[in-house]
Amino acid sequence: MIRKGILSLTRRRLGVVALGSLLAASLPLAATAEIGEPEKDELKFGFIKLTDMAPLAVAYENHYFEDEGLYVTLEAQANWKVLLDGVIDGQLDGAHMLAGQPLAATIGFGTKAHIVTPFSMDLNGNGITVSNAIWEEMKKNVPMENGKPVHPIKADYLKPVVEKYKAEGKPFNMGMVFPVSTHNYELRYWLAAGGIHPGYYAPAKGDISGQINADALLSVTPPPQMPATLEAGTIYGYCVGEPWNQQAVFKGIGVPVITDYEIWKNNPEKVFGMTKEFTDKYPNTTVRVVKALLRAAKWLDENDNANRPEAVKILSRPEYVGADYEVIANSMTGTFEYEKGDKRSVPDFNVFFRYYATYPYYSDAVWYLSQMRRWGQIGEAKSDDWYAEVAKSVYRPDIYALAAKELIEEGEMTAEDFPDFATEDGYREPQAEFIDGKVFDGTQPNAYLEQFPIGLKGDETL
């Protein structure tokens, strides 16, 4: 059970109140902090057992929540749907979420609810793993150099294998963690870039299988169950976050062939989600939560990841991720093992703070919405303005900026740690570092979709 640390918290808060009284008596009003006391101080946050929940664990273990006057309980959830439902019905005050979840809920794909995110939890962190048998067939097509595969490994090399299974009348099954997960969209992106159709959704027709016209059949498998499902032969490959790709290597049952860093360099991954109702009702609490998470993210990346071994110790505990230290360390400390023994340096496999990783960019939201449109989860054409409006209703850089400015004022961080809030418009510069060389401009999602030979675009419907 995760401790609540109530005694230490009470002492901290009494100290903060006493100090605040002294400051109020001795300093001009303008010098006092702008963020008031938390309106709600007992909070429960949910997470899935993945290494990218690390900012929550670190904010808890390093007492950053306590520093903000918050009593926090962290609770692992069975799957992403249970987690989302818990936030919507108020059993959870917030949660580690798939970036697509707040967007999908807000537009009504699946459960309808207005979820917002004031904090992006990380960049990168996922991989695509195939079974040993599939890898042996796939490897015949992969270029080699000095006896090792040349990376990135494209889905072009998997295509002959999928075509062979199709010709033999065998479905080529692959796993991803949730229909609106980054993993689903990354796996689809990789497959489609190699000419393998991952299938469409048609919610208006009652078909939410995502397998219409598919060459590879994608279905949901909870992250911790991925290796066992692969070993059982139910799926031939999967896309998941860590430590479940490295677990396949350690168990000798599969080979991670590509990381999401190689599919889309420095892609946004998880977010921290809360209902809009919560953020409206408890604005001070919300800002204080973001402050604690920002401090945790910085701790995870500072001094060239010097704190990562300590973070791995925390995450390996059963109440967090509960995988072996060595399995988690394989990716969290700047390396990634592909084929057994082929360990390579990937210093940015997990990024929590650098490159403004925590900032909730509108353009990140637009990319996810564009993929929902590409694969039919959004069944009809939408204007560029629609994408921008949805992004701005879900991603909340205004809340983020309040937290960041407070940390700067307190001396915990510097202005250089963040985008320039006076000029930042929420849109990244056009991004070209995708595996297929396509360029994404968040201000022009429809033009972006026109670039793809596989996927819905324009006025196309199913």
N, C-alpha and C positions, 0 to 999 in steps of 0.2 A: 504494500500500500504506500502511496506517496504521502509523505508527511506534509502537514499544512504550515508548520512553523509559526503557530499562532503566538506563542510566547515571545519569540524574537521580534515578530511583526509588531506586537503591541508596544514593546519597548522602543522600537524604531519610530513608531508613529508618535509616541509621547515626546520623543526627542525632537522630531520634526515640528510638532505643534509648539513646544517650548521655544525652540529656536526661531520659529516664525513669529511668535509674540515679541521676542526681543528685537528682531529685525524691524517689525512693524513700528515699534516704539522709537527706533533710532534712525530709520532711513526714510527718505521722501517716498511718497506713494508710488511714483513712477518706477521706482526701483524694485517694487515687490513683484512676485511671480504673477503672470496673467492667468495661469491655469489653476482653478480652484480645487478644493478637496473633492475626492471621488464621490459621486452621488450613490454609487453602489460599490461596495468594497469587497464583498464575497462573490467570487466568480468561479465558474467551472468552464474549462476549455477542453475541447475534444481534439484528438489527433489519430492518425493511422500510423502503424509501426513501420515508419520509413525514416531514413537518416535525415531527410530534409525537414523533419519536425524539430530539428536541433535548436532553432531560436527559442522555441517554447521551453524546452528542457533547460537550456542555459539561462534564460531569464528567470526560471524558477530556482535552479540550483545556485546561481550567483546572487540571488536575493534582489534582482532588479525589480521584480514585481513588488516586493516588500518595500523597496525604496520609494515606490509610488503610492504606498498606503493601500496595497491590494492584497487580499487573502485569496490566493489562487489554488484551485485543485485541477490537476491535469488527468484526463481519463481517456485511455485508448478505446477506440470504437471498432466495431466488428467489420464495417465496410463503409464505403463512401456514402451510400444512400442513408444508412442509419445515422451517420454523422450529420449529413445535411438536414435530415428530419429533426434531429436533436436541436440544431440551431433554430430552425423554423418554429418549433413548438415551445422553445424557451427552456428546454432541459439543459441546453448548453448556451453559454453567453457568447461564445465565439469558437472558431475552430480553424485548424490547419486544413486548407481546402485545395482541391484542384482548381487551377485558374479558371477553367471553364464553368465551374459550378455556380458562382454568383451570377454570371452572365446568363447561363441557361435558365436558372430559376427566375431571374428578373424578366426574361422575355417569354417565359411560360413553356419552355421545353422540359417536360417532366413535371416536377412539382413547381407550382407558381408561388413565388414569394420574392419580395424585394430585398436582395442581399447585396451588401456593399463590401468593398475592401479598401482600407486605408494603408495597407502594407503588403508589399510583395516579399515573399519569404526567401526566394533563392533563384539562381540561374542554373540551368543545366541539371545534371543529376540522374538522368535516365539512360537506359541502354536497351538494345534489342538482342535477345538471346535465341539461338536455335538449338535443337537437339543434336547430339553427337552424330546421329545417322544423317540428318539433313546437312550438317556441316561437311561431312565426308563427301556428299554429292555436290554441294555448293562449291567446295574448295577446288574442285577440278576446273572451275571457271575463273578463279580468283588469280590475278597477277601476283607473282612471287618475286621477292628480292632478298638475296642472302638467306634463302630457305624460309623466309617469313612472309606472310601475306602483306600486300601493299594496302595501306589504309588511306582514305576511308573505303570500306567495303560496301559497294552499292548493291541495290536490290536487282540490278541487271544480272548479277551472278546467281541470284536465286530463281530468276524467271524460268530457266530451262527445267529446274526441279519442279516448280509449280505446274508447268505445262505438262510434264511427264505424269504427275499425279492426276491431273485433269483428264488426260488421255486414257488413263487406266480407270477412270470413274471414281477416284478416291478424293474426297473433299480435303483441301489443304487448310487445316484449322490452326488459328493463331489466337493468342490471348492478349487482352489489354484490360486495364483495371476498371474502366467506367466509360459510358458512351460520350461524356463530355470531358474526358481527361486529356491532358497533354499527351499521354501515352497513346491514346487512340489516334489523335491527330498526327503525332510524330510517326507512328507506325504506318498510317495511311499515306503520309507525305513520302516516306522512304519507299514504300511499295510502288506508289504511283509514279515516282521519279524513275523507277526501273521498269515501267510498263506493266505492272501488275495491278489490276483493278481491285481496290479493297471493298467495293460495294457502296450502295446508297441507302439512306434512310428515306422513308416516305410516311411521316407521321399523319398527314392528311388522309392517307389511305389505310391507316391503322397498322402500318408495317414499320416497326421500330427495331427490326433485327439488324439493320445496317448491312445486309448481305445481298441486296438487289444488284444483279449483274456482276457479282463478285468472282474474282479468280481465287482470292484467298479469303476465307471465312473468318471474320474476327468476332470474338465473343468475350464476355466479361469473366474475369477470374480475379478474386481478391489477391492483393500483392503477396502476402505470406504463403499463399497456396500455389503460387506460380511454379516453383521448382518441382513440387510433388505432382502437379498436373502434367508437367512436361515429362517427368520420369514415367508416369503412367501411360504416356502415349496418347492422351486425350487431345493435346495440342502439340504442334511441331515447333512452335516458337512463341515468343511473347515480347512485349515491351513493358518495362516496369522500372520503378526507381530502386535505389539501393536500400538494403544490401542483397536484393533478390536476384541480381544478375551474377554477382560475385559468389553467391551461395551455390549457383549451378556449377561454377568452376570448382569450388571446394569439394562439392559432392561428386564431381566427375560425370555429370549428366548432361551438360550442355556447354555451348560456346557463345559468349557474347561477341557479336560481330561488329557492332557499331554503337557509339554513344550518341546521345542527342546533341552534344556539342559539335559533332561532325555532321549532323543533319541540319542544324541551325545554330550557328555559333552564338553562345551567350543568350539562349532562349529563356524567357521567363517560365517558371515552373509552378510552384505552389503560391498561394496567397493566404492571408489571414482574413476570414470572412465573418461578418456579423450582420444581423438584420438592420435595415435602415431605422426601424423603430427603436432598436437598442441605442444606436449612435445618436439619434435625435433626443431620446429620453435621458441618456447618460453621457453628455458630451465630454465632461471632464474625465470620467472613467475611461472613455474611448481614447482620448489623447494620452492618458497615462499608460494605457496598455501599449500603445504604439511606441512611446518613449522606452519602455522596458524592452520591447522587441528590438528596437534600433540598437540599444546598448549590447544586446546579446549577439546580434548580427555582426556588429563591429568586432566584438571579442572573438568571434569565430574566424574572422579573416585577418586580424591584425598581426603585425610582425611576421608577414609571410606564412600565415597559417600555423604559427608557433603553438597555438592553443589546441590544435586539432587532436593531438593524442589524448589530452584531458577530455575533450568533447567525446571522443570515441569511448572512453571509459564510462562516461555518463550514459551514452546511447546504448551501450551493450547491456546495461542493466535490464532486468525483465520487465520493469514497469514502463520502459520506453520502447526500444526496438527489440531487445532481447536476443540479438544474434551474437556470435562469438566476436571477441575483440578483433581478431585477425581478419575476419570477413568484412567488418565495417571499415577497418583501417585501410583495406585494400583500395578503396576509392576515396575515403574522406581525407587521406593524408597526401593526396596529389598524384596517385598512380591508379592505373586500371589494368586488370589482367583480362586479356582476351582468351585465346587458346591457352590451355594449361601451360604455364611456364613463360608465356609471352606477355610479360608485364611491361607496360610502357608508361612514361611520364605524361600525365594529363593534369597539370597543376590547377586548371580551372574546371575540373569535372564538377566540383561543388563550389559555388560562389554564393556567399551570403551577404556581402556588403560592398565589395569593390565594384566598380563600373556602375555605381548607383543602382545596385541590384534590388534595393528595398523600395525604390520609388515606384508608385503605381501609375505607370505610363498609360495614357489613353490608347496609344498605338498598340500596346500589348493586348489590350482588350479587343481592339479592332481585328487583330490577327486571328484571335480565337473565334470571333464572330464570322470572319471570312471562311474559316474552315467549317463552321457549322453550315454555312450556305453552300460551300463546295460539295459537301457530302449529303445534303438534303435535309439536315436537321432544321434548317430554315428553308422552308419549301418553296418560297417565291422570291422574286427580285426585291431588293431593298435599295433605297438611295444611299449615296455616300453620307448624306446628312443623317440618315437613320442610324448608321453605324456609329457616327460621332455622338449622337444623342444618347444612345444606349451606353456607350463607353463612359460618358460623363455622369450618367446616373448611377453607375456601379463603382467605378474607380474614383477614389476620393483623395487626390493629392492635397486638397485644402486641409484635411485633418492631419495628414502626414506632415505638412509644412508647420503646423502649430506645434507638433511634437518636436520636430527638428529644431525649430527656433528656440524652444524652451531648453533643449539640451545644449545648444550653443551658448545661450545666456548663462547656463549653469556651469559652463566650462567642461562638460563631458565630451563635447565634440566641437569641431570647427566648421566654419562656413564651407570650407573646401571639401568636406565630407559629403556635401549635398549639391544637387543642381542649383543654379542661380534662380531662386524663387521669384525674383523680380522680372525675369525674362523667360522662364520656362513655360512652354505652351502645352506640355504633356505628350508631345509627339517626338519620337526618336527620328534621327536622320534616316533616309531610306536605307534599308539593310539588304546587302547582297550576298552575305555569307551563308547561303543555303547550299545543300548538296547538289541541287540541280542548276544553280547559278541564277535563279529567278530573283528579281528585286522586289522587295516589299516596301511600299510607301503607305503608311497608315492613313494618310489623308485621301487616298484613292483606292479603296478596297475593290471596287468593281473593275477597275483597270487591272488590278493585281490578279483577280480571278480569271480574266481573259487570257492570261499567259499560259494556262494549264490545258494540255490536251485531254487529260482525264479529270472530270469534275464538272459540276453544274456552274453555269455562268449566265450573265445577262438575264433574259426572261425564261430560261429553261426551267421546266418542272418535270416531275415524274408522273 
